[in-house]
Amino acid sequence: MPQLDTSTWFINIVSMILTLFIVFQLKISKHSYPTHPEAKTTKMTKHSAPWESKWTKIYSPLSLPQQ
């Protein structure tokens, strides 16, 4: 049974890592990032709910007068 020749594995792995590094560097360098990121202004929007126009009061059962 022949032995597995592993003499070329090192150069293959190193060249693969180097190639992946170069490819990722080229992809990242072509991506344009904003130069000065600014916070977006948030606007307060008024949501009208049907219960906001009415005056309501919720009574706790313990605060009601004794009967």
PQR file with spaces between the fields and no chain letter, atoms N, CA, C, O and H, PARSE charges and radii, in Angstrom:
ATOM       1  N    MET     1       0.857   -1.179    0.000 -0.4000 1.5000
ATOM       2  CA   MET     1       0.000    0.000    0.000 -0.0000 2.0000
ATOM       3  C    MET     1       0.905    1.246    0.000  0.5500 1.7000
ATOM       4  O    MET     1       1.743    1.400    0.889 -0.5500 1.4000
ATOM       5  N    PRO     2       0.740    2.122   -0.982 -0.5600 1.5000
ATOM       6  CA   PRO     2       1.646    3.280   -1.080  0.2800 2.0000
ATOM       7  C    PRO     2       1.358    4.327    0.000  0.5500 1.7000
ATOM       8  O    PRO     2       0.227    4.461    0.470 -0.5500 1.4000
ATOM       9  N    GLN     3       2.377    5.046    0.372 -0.4000 1.5000
ATOM      10  CA   GLN     3       2.256    6.116    1.364 -0.0000 2.0000
ATOM      11  C    GLN     3       1.726    7.379    0.688  0.5500 1.7000
ATOM      12  O    GLN     3       1.957    7.615   -0.497 -0.5500 1.4000
ATOM      13  H    GLN     3       3.295    4.937   -0.009  0.4000 1.0000
ATOM      14  N    LEU     4       1.015    8.176    1.467 -0.4000 1.5000
ATOM      15  CA   LEU     4       0.492    9.433    0.963 -0.0000 2.0000
ATOM      16  C    LEU     4       1.614   10.461    0.951  0.5500 1.7000
ATOM      17  O    LEU     4       2.267   10.691    1.969 -0.5500 1.4000
ATOM      18  H    LEU     4       0.827    7.984    2.431  0.4000 1.0000
ATOM      19  N    ASP     5       1.834   11.072   -0.197 -0.4000 1.5000
ATOM      20  CA   ASP     5       2.903   12.060   -0.337 -0.0000 2.0000
ATOM      21  C    ASP     5       2.414   13.410    0.177  0.5500 1.7000
ATOM      22  O    ASP     5       1.561   14.041   -0.447 -0.5500 1.4000
ATOM      23  H    ASP     5       1.303   10.886   -1.024  0.4000 1.0000
ATOM      24  N    THR     6       2.950   13.854    1.312 -0.4000 1.5000
ATOM      25  CA   THR     6       2.519   15.111    1.922 -0.0000 2.0000
ATOM      26  C    THR     6       3.563   16.206    1.751  0.5500 1.7000
ATOM      27  O    THR     6       3.492   17.232    2.428 -0.5500 1.4000
ATOM      28  H    THR     6       3.643   13.342    1.820  0.4000 1.0000
ATOM      29  N    SER     7       4.518   16.012    0.871 -0.4000 1.5000
ATOM      30  CA   SER     7       5.599   16.989    0.742 -0.0000 2.0000
ATOM      31  C    SER     7       5.109   18.299    0.118  0.5500 1.7000
ATOM      32  O    SER     7       5.721   19.343    0.346 -0.5500 1.4000
ATOM      33  H    SER     7       4.575   15.179    0.321  0.4000 1.0000
ATOM      34  N    THR     8       4.058   18.274   -0.640 -0.4000 1.5000
ATOM      35  CA   THR     8       3.592   19.498   -1.306 -0.0000 2.0000
ATOM      36  C    THR     8       2.459   20.177   -0.546  0.5500 1.7000
ATOM      37  O    THR     8       1.978   21.224   -0.978 -0.5500 1.4000
ATOM      38  H    THR     8       3.562   17.427   -0.826  0.4000 1.0000
ATOM      39  N    TRP     9       2.029   19.614    0.559 -0.4000 1.5000
ATOM      40  CA   TRP     9       0.899   20.195    1.281 -0.0000 2.0000
ATOM      41  C    TRP     9       1.229   21.578    1.833  0.5500 1.7000
ATOM      42  O    TRP     9       0.400   22.487    1.777 -0.5500 1.4000
ATOM      43  H    TRP     9       2.420   18.763    0.910  0.4000 1.0000
ATOM      44  N    PHE    10       2.421   21.733    2.358 -0.4000 1.5000
ATOM      45  CA   PHE    10       2.766   23.004    2.988 -0.0000 2.0000
ATOM      46  C    PHE    10       2.700   24.149    1.985  0.5500 1.7000
ATOM      47  O    PHE    10       2.098   25.185    2.268 -0.5500 1.4000
ATOM      48  H    PHE    10       3.093   20.994    2.403  0.4000 1.0000
ATOM      49  N    ILE    11       3.308   23.974    0.828 -0.4000 1.5000
ATOM      50  CA   ILE    11       3.327   25.056   -0.165 -0.0000 2.0000
ATOM      51  C    ILE    11       1.916   25.311   -0.710  0.5500 1.7000
ATOM      52  O    ILE    11       1.578   26.448   -1.037 -0.5500 1.4000
ATOM      53  H    ILE    11       3.797   23.133    0.599  0.4000 1.0000
ATOM      54  N    ASN    12       1.106   24.279   -0.807 -0.4000 1.5000
ATOM      55  CA   ASN    12      -0.275   24.475   -1.276 -0.0000 2.0000
ATOM      56  C    ASN    12      -1.099   25.263   -0.253  0.5500 1.7000
ATOM      57  O    ASN    12      -1.854   26.162   -0.624 -0.5500 1.4000
ATOM      58  H    ASN    12       1.381   23.355   -0.542  0.4000 1.0000
ATOM      59  N    ILE    13      -0.957   24.934    1.003 -0.4000 1.5000
ATOM      60  CA   ILE    13      -1.728   25.625    2.045 -0.0000 2.0000
ATOM      61  C    ILE    13      -1.271   27.078    2.164  0.5500 1.7000
ATOM      62  O    ILE    13      -2.100   27.983    2.270 -0.5500 1.4000
ATOM      63  H    ILE    13      -0.343   24.204    1.304  0.4000 1.0000
ATOM      64  N    VAL    14       0.022   27.301    2.147 -0.4000 1.5000
ATOM      65  CA   VAL    14       0.538   28.668    2.263 -0.0000 2.0000
ATOM      66  C    VAL    14       0.115   29.505    1.059  0.5500 1.7000
ATOM      67  O    VAL    14      -0.290   30.656    1.223 -0.5500 1.4000
ATOM      68  H    VAL    14       0.695   26.566    2.061  0.4000 1.0000
ATOM      69  N    SER    15       0.200   28.959   -0.118 -0.4000 1.5000
ATOM      70  CA   SER    15      -0.198   29.724   -1.309 -0.0000 2.0000
ATOM      71  C    SER    15      -1.701   29.984   -1.312  0.5500 1.7000
ATOM      72  O    SER    15      -2.138   31.042   -1.763 -0.5500 1.4000
ATOM      73  H    SER    15       0.529   28.024   -0.251  0.4000 1.0000
ATOM      74  N    MET    16      -2.494   29.046   -0.820 -0.4000 1.5000
ATOM      75  CA   MET    16      -3.941   29.262   -0.737 -0.0000 2.0000
ATOM      76  C    MET    16      -4.263   30.388    0.246  0.5500 1.7000
ATOM      77  O    MET    16      -5.087   31.253   -0.051 -0.5500 1.4000
ATOM      78  H    MET    16      -2.139   28.186   -0.453  0.4000 1.0000
ATOM      79  N    ILE    17      -3.622   30.383    1.407 -0.4000 1.5000
ATOM      80  CA   ILE    17      -3.866   31.439    2.399 -0.0000 2.0000
ATOM      81  C    ILE    17      -3.434   32.796    1.852  0.5500 1.7000
ATOM      82  O    ILE    17      -4.138   33.790    2.030 -0.5500 1.4000
ATOM      83  H    ILE    17      -2.952   29.681    1.649  0.4000 1.0000
ATOM      84  N    LEU    18      -2.300   32.840    1.198 -0.4000 1.5000
ATOM      85  CA   LEU    18      -1.821   34.083    0.617 -0.0000 2.0000
ATOM      86  C    LEU    18      -2.771   34.587   -0.470  0.5500 1.7000
ATOM      87  O    LEU    18      -3.055   35.783   -0.539 -0.5500 1.4000
ATOM      88  H    LEU    18      -1.728   32.032    1.053  0.4000 1.0000
ATOM      89  N    THR    19      -3.246   33.707   -1.295 -0.4000 1.5000
ATOM      90  CA   THR    19      -4.185   34.093   -2.352 -0.0000 2.0000
ATOM      91  C    THR    19      -5.491   34.602   -1.770  0.5500 1.7000
ATOM      92  O    THR    19      -6.024   35.610   -2.235 -0.5500 1.4000
ATOM      93  H    THR    19      -3.015   32.735   -1.239  0.4000 1.0000
ATOM      94  N    LEU    20      -6.017   33.919   -0.755 -0.4000 1.5000
ATOM      95  CA   LEU    20      -7.253   34.385   -0.121 -0.0000 2.0000
ATOM      96  C    LEU    20      -7.062   35.747    0.536  0.5500 1.7000
ATOM      97  O    LEU    20      -7.946   36.601    0.473 -0.5500 1.4000
ATOM      98  H    LEU    20      -5.585   33.100   -0.377  0.4000 1.0000
ATOM      99  N    PHE    21      -5.918   35.947    1.162 -0.4000 1.5000
ATOM     100  CA   PHE    21      -5.633   37.245    1.785 -0.0000 2.0000
ATOM     101  C    PHE    21      -5.621   38.356    0.734  0.5500 1.7000
ATOM     102  O    PHE    21      -6.204   39.418    0.950 -0.5500 1.4000
ATOM     103  H    PHE    21      -5.200   35.253    1.213  0.4000 1.0000
ATOM     104  N    ILE    22      -4.964   38.118   -0.392 -0.4000 1.5000
ATOM     105  CA   ILE    22      -4.890   39.129   -1.458 -0.0000 2.0000
ATOM     106  C    ILE    22      -6.264   39.397   -2.042  0.5500 1.7000
ATOM     107  O    ILE    22      -6.611   40.550   -2.296 -0.5500 1.4000
ATOM     108  H    ILE    22      -4.490   37.255   -0.567  0.4000 1.0000
ATOM     109  N    VAL    23      -7.049   38.356   -2.258 -0.4000 1.5000
ATOM     110  CA   VAL    23      -8.385   38.540   -2.830 -0.0000 2.0000
ATOM     111  C    VAL    23      -9.274   39.340   -1.887  0.5500 1.7000
ATOM     112  O    VAL    23      -9.991   40.239   -2.328 -0.5500 1.4000
ATOM     113  H    VAL    23      -6.766   37.419   -2.052  0.4000 1.0000
ATOM     114  N    PHE    24      -9.238   39.024   -0.599 -0.4000 1.5000
ATOM     115  CA   PHE    24     -10.063   39.766    0.361 -0.0000 2.0000
ATOM     116  C    PHE    24      -9.590   41.214    0.495  0.5500 1.7000
ATOM     117  O    PHE    24     -10.411   42.119    0.642 -0.5500 1.4000
ATOM     118  H    PHE    24      -8.656   38.293   -0.241  0.4000 1.0000
ATOM     119  N    GLN    25      -8.290   41.440    0.447 -0.4000 1.5000
ATOM     120  CA   GLN    25      -7.795   42.809    0.500 -0.0000 2.0000
ATOM     121  C    GLN    25      -8.263   43.609   -0.702  0.5500 1.7000
ATOM     122  O    GLN    25      -8.629   44.775   -0.562 -0.5500 1.4000
ATOM     123  H    GLN    25      -7.623   40.705    0.328  0.4000 1.0000
ATOM     124  N    LEU    26      -8.258   43.008   -1.869 -0.4000 1.5000
ATOM     125  CA   LEU    26      -8.729   43.712   -3.062 -0.0000 2.0000
ATOM     126  C    LEU    26     -10.222   44.000   -2.979  0.5500 1.7000
ATOM     127  O    LEU    26     -10.672   45.075   -3.376 -0.5500 1.4000
ATOM     128  H    LEU    26      -7.960   42.061   -1.983  0.4000 1.0000
ATOM     129  N    LYS    27     -10.991   43.044   -2.467 -0.4000 1.5000
ATOM     130  CA   LYS    27     -12.436   43.273   -2.333 -0.0000 2.0000
ATOM     131  C    LYS    27     -12.732   44.376   -1.330  0.5500 1.7000
ATOM     132  O    LYS    27     -13.603   45.213   -1.565 -0.5500 1.4000
ATOM     133  H    LYS    27     -10.626   42.170   -2.145  0.4000 1.0000
ATOM     134  N    ILE    28     -12.010   44.383   -0.208 -0.4000 1.5000
ATOM     135  CA   ILE    28     -12.249   45.390    0.817 -0.0000 2.0000
ATOM     136  C    ILE    28     -11.808   46.768    0.329  0.5500 1.7000
ATOM     137  O    ILE    28     -12.461   47.767    0.631 -0.5500 1.4000
ATOM     138  H    ILE    28     -11.302   43.703   -0.017  0.4000 1.0000
ATOM     139  N    SER    29     -10.717   46.831   -0.415 -0.4000 1.5000
ATOM     140  CA   SER    29     -10.221   48.131   -0.868 -0.0000 2.0000
ATOM     141  C    SER    29     -11.149   48.767   -1.898  0.5500 1.7000
ATOM     142  O    SER    29     -11.147   49.990   -2.038 -0.5500 1.4000
ATOM     143  H    SER    29     -10.187   46.020   -0.660  0.4000 1.0000
ATOM     144  N    LYS    30     -11.938   47.984   -2.618 -0.4000 1.5000
ATOM     145  CA   LYS    30     -12.862   48.536   -3.607 -0.0000 2.0000
ATOM     146  C    LYS    30     -14.188   48.968   -2.996  0.5500 1.7000
ATOM     147  O    LYS    30     -14.999   49.612   -3.662 -0.5500 1.4000
ATOM     148  H    LYS    30     -11.940   46.990   -2.504  0.4000 1.0000
ATOM     149  N    HIS    31     -14.412   48.619   -1.738 -0.4000 1.5000
ATOM     150  CA   HIS    31     -15.668   48.985   -1.081 -0.0000 2.0000
ATOM     151  C    HIS    31     -15.561   50.414   -0.578  0.5500 1.7000
ATOM     152  O    HIS    31     -14.565   50.776    0.049 -0.5500 1.4000
ATOM     153  H    HIS    31     -13.753   48.096   -1.197  0.4000 1.0000
ATOM     154  N    SER    32     -16.569   51.229   -0.842 -0.4000 1.5000
ATOM     155  CA   SER    32     -16.515   52.628   -0.415 -0.0000 2.0000
ATOM     156  C    SER    32     -17.289   52.794    0.891  0.5500 1.7000
ATOM     157  O    SER    32     -18.472   52.467    0.987 -0.5500 1.4000
ATOM     158  H    SER    32     -17.378   50.935   -1.351  0.4000 1.0000
ATOM     159  N    TYR    33     -16.592   53.305    1.873 -0.4000 1.5000
ATOM     160  CA   TYR    33     -17.183   53.587    3.173 -0.0000 2.0000
ATOM     161  C    TYR    33     -17.483   55.082    3.253  0.5500 1.7000
ATOM     162  O    TYR    33     -16.795   55.879    2.615 -0.5500 1.4000
ATOM     163  H    TYR    33     -15.631   53.570    1.795  0.4000 1.0000
ATOM     164  N    PRO    34     -18.487   55.474    4.017 -0.5600 1.5000
ATOM     165  CA   PRO    34     -18.740   56.910    4.186  0.2800 2.0000
ATOM     166  C    PRO    34     -17.569   57.572    4.923  0.5500 1.7000
ATOM     167  O    PRO    34     -17.037   57.013    5.882 -0.5500 1.4000
ATOM     168  N    THR    35     -17.180   58.748    4.474 -0.4000 1.5000
ATOM     169  CA   THR    35     -16.007   59.387    5.061 -0.0000 2.0000
ATOM     170  C    THR    35     -16.300   59.923    6.453  0.5500 1.7000
ATOM     171  O    THR    35     -15.502   59.729    7.369 -0.5500 1.4000
ATOM     172  H    THR    35     -17.612   59.202    3.695  0.4000 1.0000
ATOM     173  N    HIS    36     -17.441   60.601    6.626 -0.4000 1.5000
ATOM     174  CA   HIS    36     -17.797   61.144    7.933 -0.0000 2.0000
ATOM     175  C    HIS    36     -19.205   60.674    8.292  0.5500 1.7000
ATOM     176  O    HIS    36     -20.181   61.319    7.907 -0.5500 1.4000
ATOM     177  H    HIS    36     -18.090   60.759    5.881  0.4000 1.0000
ATOM     178  N    PRO    37     -19.329   59.584    9.009 -0.5600 1.5000
ATOM     179  CA   PRO    37     -20.676   59.132    9.363  0.2800 2.0000
ATOM     180  C    PRO    37     -21.338   60.119   10.322  0.5500 1.7000
ATOM     181  O    PRO    37     -20.723   60.577   11.285 -0.5500 1.4000
ATOM     182  N    GLU    38     -22.586   60.434   10.045 -0.4000 1.5000
ATOM     183  CA   GLU    38     -23.332   61.368   10.880 -0.0000 2.0000
ATOM     184  C    GLU    38     -24.572   60.681   11.422  0.5500 1.7000
ATOM     185  O    GLU    38     -25.147   59.798   10.785 -0.5500 1.4000
ATOM     186  H    GLU    38     -23.085   60.062    9.262  0.4000 1.0000
ATOM     187  N    ALA    39     -24.967   61.101   12.599 -0.4000 1.5000
ATOM     188  CA   ALA    39     -26.157   60.524   13.209 -0.0000 2.0000
ATOM     189  C    ALA    39     -27.390   61.045   12.480  0.5500 1.7000
ATOM     190  O    ALA    39     -27.469   62.224   12.137 -0.5500 1.4000
ATOM     191  H    ALA    39     -24.500   61.819   13.116  0.4000 1.0000
ATOM     192  N    LYS    40     -28.330   60.173   12.252 -0.4000 1.5000
ATOM     193  CA   LYS    40     -29.569   60.579   11.609 -0.0000 2.0000
ATOM     194  C    LYS    40     -30.450   61.298   12.621  0.5500 1.7000
ATOM     195  O    LYS    40     -30.504   60.927   13.794 -0.5500 1.4000
ATOM     196  H    LYS    40     -28.266   59.215   12.531  0.4000 1.0000
ATOM     197  N    THR    41     -31.126   62.312   12.156 -0.4000 1.5000
ATOM     198  CA   THR    41     -32.032   63.018   13.046 -0.0000 2.0000
ATOM     199  C    THR    41     -33.340   62.249   13.120  0.5500 1.7000
ATOM     200  O    THR    41     -33.922   61.869   12.104 -0.5500 1.4000
ATOM     201  H    THR    41     -31.083   62.613   11.204  0.4000 1.0000
ATOM     202  N    THR    42     -33.776   62.036   14.324 -0.4000 1.5000
ATOM     203  CA   THR    42     -35.027   61.307   14.512 -0.0000 2.0000
ATOM     204  C    THR    42     -36.138   62.301   14.774  0.5500 1.7000
ATOM     205  O    THR    42     -36.003   63.204   15.600 -0.5500 1.4000
ATOM     206  H    THR    42     -33.303   62.345   15.149  0.4000 1.0000
ATOM     207  N    LYS    43     -37.216   62.128   14.074 -0.4000 1.5000
ATOM     208  CA   LYS    43     -38.364   63.007   14.235 -0.0000 2.0000
ATOM     209  C    LYS    43     -39.380   62.336   15.148  0.5500 1.7000
ATOM     210  O    LYS    43     -39.667   61.146   15.019 -0.5500 1.4000
ATOM     211  H    LYS    43     -37.326   61.395   13.403  0.4000 1.0000
ATOM     212  N    MET    44     -39.914   63.120   16.066 -0.4000 1.5000
ATOM     213  CA   MET    44     -40.938   62.602   16.961 -0.0000 2.0000
ATOM     214  C    MET    44     -42.276   62.652   16.221  0.5500 1.7000
ATOM     215  O    MET    44     -42.766   63.726   15.870 -0.5500 1.4000
ATOM     216  H    MET    44     -39.681   64.087   16.171  0.4000 1.0000
ATOM     217  N    THR    45     -42.839   61.509   15.998 -0.4000 1.5000
ATOM     218  CA   THR    45     -44.126   61.467   15.317 -0.0000 2.0000
ATOM     219  C    THR    45     -45.221   61.275   16.349  0.5500 1.7000
ATOM     220  O    THR    45     -45.091   60.474   17.275 -0.5500 1.4000
ATOM     221  H    THR    45     -42.441   60.637   16.283  0.4000 1.0000
ATOM     222  N    LYS    46     -46.284   62.011   16.180 -0.4000 1.5000
ATOM     223  CA   LYS    46     -47.419   61.937   17.107 -0.0000 2.0000
ATOM     224  C    LYS    46     -48.395   60.900   16.569  0.5500 1.7000
ATOM     225  O    LYS    46     -48.964   61.062   15.489 -0.5500 1.4000
ATOM     226  H    LYS    46     -46.389   62.662   15.428  0.4000 1.0000
ATOM     227  N    HIS    47     -48.576   59.846   17.331 -0.4000 1.5000
ATOM     228  CA   HIS    47     -49.531   58.811   16.961 -0.0000 2.0000
ATOM     229  C    HIS    47     -50.835   59.085   17.703  0.5500 1.7000
ATOM     230  O    HIS    47     -50.874   59.139   18.932 -0.5500 1.4000
ATOM     231  H    HIS    47     -48.114   59.714   18.208  0.4000 1.0000
ATOM     232  N    SER    48     -51.875   59.252   16.941 -0.4000 1.5000
ATOM     233  CA   SER    48     -53.159   59.507   17.604 -0.0000 2.0000
ATOM     234  C    SER    48     -53.870   58.188   17.852  0.5500 1.7000
ATOM     235  O    SER    48     -54.169   57.441   16.921 -0.5500 1.4000
ATOM     236  H    SER    48     -51.843   59.208   15.943  0.4000 1.0000
ATOM     237  N    ALA    49     -54.131   57.919   19.103 -0.4000 1.5000
ATOM     238  CA   ALA    49     -54.852   56.720   19.495 -0.0000 2.0000
ATOM     239  C    ALA    49     -56.254   57.137   19.927  0.5500 1.7000
ATOM     240  O    ALA    49     -56.435   58.256   20.407 -0.5500 1.4000
ATOM     241  H    ALA    49     -53.888   58.526   19.859  0.4000 1.0000
ATOM     242  N    PRO    50     -57.245   56.271   19.769 -0.5600 1.5000
ATOM     243  CA   PRO    50     -58.614   56.677   20.111  0.2800 2.0000
ATOM     244  C    PRO    50     -58.795   57.018   21.580  0.5500 1.7000
ATOM     245  O    PRO    50     -59.683   57.800   21.918 -0.5500 1.4000
ATOM     246  N    TRP    51     -57.977   56.451   22.463 -0.4000 1.5000
ATOM     247  CA   TRP    51     -58.172   56.724   23.882 -0.0000 2.0000
ATOM     248  C    TRP    51     -57.464   58.011   24.318  0.5500 1.7000
ATOM     249  O    TRP    51     -57.677   58.465   25.443 -0.5500 1.4000
ATOM     250  H    TRP    51     -57.256   55.815   22.188  0.4000 1.0000
ATOM     251  N    GLU    52     -56.638   58.607   23.472 -0.4000 1.5000
ATOM     252  CA   GLU    52     -55.936   59.823   23.872 -0.0000 2.0000
ATOM     253  C    GLU    52     -56.866   61.035   23.911  0.5500 1.7000
ATOM     254  O    GLU    52     -56.588   61.996   24.628 -0.5500 1.4000
ATOM     255  H    GLU    52     -56.465   58.239   22.558  0.4000 1.0000
ATOM     256  N    SER    53     -57.956   61.009   23.158 -0.4000 1.5000
ATOM     257  CA   SER    53     -58.842   62.171   23.132 -0.0000 2.0000
ATOM     258  C    SER    53     -59.838   62.152   24.293  0.5500 1.7000
ATOM     259  O    SER    53     -60.523   63.147   24.529 -0.5500 1.4000
ATOM     260  H    SER    53     -58.182   60.228   22.575  0.4000 1.0000
ATOM     261  N    LYS    54     -59.926   61.066   25.000 -0.4000 1.5000
ATOM     262  CA   LYS    54     -60.878   60.949   26.106 -0.0000 2.0000
ATOM     263  C    LYS    54     -60.149   61.022   27.436  0.5500 1.7000
ATOM     264  O    LYS    54     -58.996   60.607   27.555 -0.5500 1.4000
ATOM     265  H    LYS    54     -59.370   60.258   24.808  0.4000 1.0000
ATOM     266  N    TRP    55     -60.844   61.561   28.442 -0.4000 1.5000
ATOM     267  CA   TRP    55     -60.297   61.569   29.778 -0.0000 2.0000
ATOM     268  C    TRP    55     -60.782   60.305   30.470  0.5500 1.7000
ATOM     269  O    TRP    55     -61.985   60.105   30.640 -0.5500 1.4000
ATOM     270  H    TRP    55     -61.781   61.898   28.346  0.4000 1.0000
ATOM     271  N    THR    56     -59.875   59.481   30.855 -0.4000 1.5000
ATOM     272  CA   THR    56     -60.245   58.241   31.534 -0.0000 2.0000
ATOM     273  C    THR    56     -59.472   58.140   32.834  0.5500 1.7000
ATOM     274  O    THR    56     -58.356   58.644   32.959 -0.5500 1.4000
ATOM     275  H    THR    56     -58.898   59.643   30.717  0.4000 1.0000
ATOM     276  N    LYS    57     -60.073   57.499   33.765 -0.4000 1.5000
ATOM     277  CA   LYS    57     -59.401   57.268   35.037 -0.0000 2.0000
ATOM     278  C    LYS    57     -59.671   55.827   35.436  0.5500 1.7000
ATOM     279  O    LYS    57     -60.806   55.354   35.386 -0.5500 1.4000
ATOM     280  H    LYS    57     -60.980   57.090   33.663  0.4000 1.0000
ATOM     281  N    ILE    58     -58.620   55.145   35.827 -0.4000 1.5000
ATOM     282  CA   ILE    58     -58.762   53.750   36.227 -0.0000 2.0000
ATOM     283  C    ILE    58     -58.686   53.699   37.745  0.5500 1.7000
ATOM     284  O    ILE    58     -57.727   54.182   38.347 -0.5500 1.4000
ATOM     285  H    ILE    58     -57.698   55.529   35.867  0.4000 1.0000
ATOM     286  N    TYR    59     -59.694   53.114   38.347 -0.4000 1.5000
ATOM     287  CA   TYR    59     -59.748   52.998   39.791 -0.0000 2.0000
ATOM     288  C    TYR    59     -59.255   51.616   40.221  0.5500 1.7000
ATOM     289  O    TYR    59     -59.653   50.601   39.649 -0.5500 1.4000
ATOM     290  H    TYR    59     -60.473   52.722   37.858  0.4000 1.0000
ATOM     291  N    SER    60     -58.413   51.587   41.200 -0.4000 1.5000
ATOM     292  CA   SER    60     -58.003   50.325   41.778 -0.0000 2.0000
ATOM     293  C    SER    60     -59.127   49.847   42.708  0.5500 1.7000
ATOM     294  O    SER    60     -59.730   50.661   43.408 -0.5500 1.4000
ATOM     295  H    SER    60     -58.090   52.411   41.665  0.4000 1.0000
ATOM     296  N    PRO    61     -59.412   48.561   42.722 -0.5600 1.5000
ATOM     297  CA   PRO    61     -60.493   48.069   43.594  0.2800 2.0000
ATOM     298  C    PRO    61     -60.265   48.405   45.065  0.5500 1.7000
ATOM     299  O    PRO    61     -61.231   48.571   45.809 -0.5500 1.4000
ATOM     300  N    LEU    62     -59.010   48.510   45.500 -0.4000 1.5000
ATOM     301  CA   LEU    62     -58.762   48.824   46.904 -0.0000 2.0000
ATOM     302  C    LEU    62     -58.984   50.297   47.231  0.5500 1.7000
ATOM     303  O    LEU    62     -59.186   50.645   48.394 -0.5500 1.4000
ATOM     304  H    LEU    62     -58.225   48.375   44.896  0.4000 1.0000
ATOM     305  N    SER    63     -58.951   51.161   46.230 -0.4000 1.5000
ATOM     306  CA   SER    63     -59.145   52.588   46.503 -0.0000 2.0000
ATOM     307  C    SER    63     -60.594   53.004   46.423  0.5500 1.7000
ATOM     308  O    SER    63     -60.918   54.153   46.724 -0.5500 1.4000
ATOM     309  H    SER    63     -58.787   50.878   45.285  0.4000 1.0000
ATOM     310  N    LEU    64     -61.479   52.103   46.025 -0.4000 1.5000
ATOM     311  CA   LEU    64     -62.904   52.454   45.966 -0.0000 2.0000
ATOM     312  C    LEU    64     -63.470   52.575   47.386  0.5500 1.7000
ATOM     313  O    LEU    64     -62.981   51.921   48.307 -0.5500 1.4000
ATOM     314  H    LEU    64     -61.217   51.170   45.781  0.4000 1.0000
ATOM     315  N    PRO    65     -64.504   53.415   47.562 -0.5600 1.5000
ATOM     316  CA   PRO    65     -65.088   53.527   48.905  0.2800 2.0000
ATOM     317  C    PRO    65     -65.736   52.209   49.333  0.5500 1.7000
ATOM     318  O    PRO    65     -66.251   51.444   48.519 -0.5500 1.4000
ATOM     319  N    GLN    66     -65.687   51.986   50.612 -0.4000 1.5000
ATOM     320  CA   GLN    66     -66.286   50.762   51.150 -0.0000 2.0000
ATOM     321  C    GLN    66     -67.819   50.827   51.041  0.5500 1.7000
ATOM     322  O    GLN    66     -68.426   51.870   51.286 -0.5500 1.4000
ATOM     323  H    GLN    66     -65.268   52.608   51.274  0.4000 1.0000
ATOM     324  N    GLN    67     -68.417   49.719   50.676 -0.4000 1.5000
ATOM     325  CA   GLN    67     -69.872   49.695   50.511 -0.0000 2.0000
ATOM     326  C    GLN    67     -70.531   48.979   51.667  0.5500 1.7000
ATOM     327  O    GLN    67     -71.755   48.860   51.702 -0.5500 1.4000
ATOM     328  H    GLN    67     -67.924   48.872   50.476  0.4000 1.0000
